[in-house]
Amino acid sequence: MPGPSLPLADDRAHLRADCARCAGLCCVAPAFAASADFAIDKPAGTPCVHLADDFRCGIHDRLREHGFPGCTVFDCFGAGQRITQETFSGRSWREDAELVRGQFALLPVVRQLHEMLWHLTEAAELPAAAALADEAVRLRADVEQTAAGSVDELTGLDLGALRGQVGELLGRCSALVRAGSRARDRRGTDLVGRDLRRTDLRGAGLRGAYLIGADLRGVDLGTADLLGADLRGADVRGADLSRCLFLTQPQVSAARGDGATRLPAAVRRPAHW
């Protein structure tokens, strides 16, 4: 069966978290331990103490002040509302105990599928990778159809194989966009805490690189490929990330930026910057 026809002009509204249409899944399903990211211990499947009866966070606008910065960098890519409203027709784990296991098990699966959709939408819109646009659109339709599957179909999904297929296509798109760049390929490189202000990263391959706490102040990354790069605590104040490939909201939210940091149009400036 052919996949759905999908417009590409920022067709990512359903890939943005809409907490008003979710049953607070990210506040219940995951476990977290008391740390610099979370003020308390919470077992998996147990509601956070700050989750209100309407499934909203009672301290959403004060998470960092209350010791929950880890919550501010999480993004479900719209998986929460899809599971709540579509897969389970608006029913929640609170009103039907039988739904608990299914809803919580689907969150990480659908989240990954939606992240793939986010990247494939970008890939299909890259002018320098126009030769692969049709392939990106077709694969995006396949992933969209997969994400709309039943609980049994989604829990039995070979997510690794699909992720590999998407990653391979994104890699070819990235190579076309970055062709001619003289920057070193630093895929998966440990750059933790490094001062990179004098390093040419324009168009660099930084897929899966560890940039935790790296100093990128004022750096122009050009069309660097940041797919899966770890930007926790990276200092990107004044940096130009506006043309970077495959940069997501969680990556940006985990970094340290300011009003001078330039971001891609599809990524929002974090409130805590």
Secondary structure, DSSP 8 states (H G I E B T S, - for coil): --------SS--GGGS--GGGS--GGGTSS-B-SSSS-SS-B-TTS--TTB-TTS-BTTGGGTTTTT-HHHHT---TTHHHIIIIIITTT--TTT-GGGHHHHHHHHHHHHHHHHHHHHHHHHHT-GGGGGGHHHHHHHHHHHHHHHTS-HHHHHT--HHHHHHHHHHHHHHHHHHHTTT--S-B-TT-B-TT-B-TTS--TT-B-TT-B-TT-B-TT-B-TT-B-TT-B-TT-B-TT-B-TT-BS--HHHHHHSB--TT-B--TTS---TT-
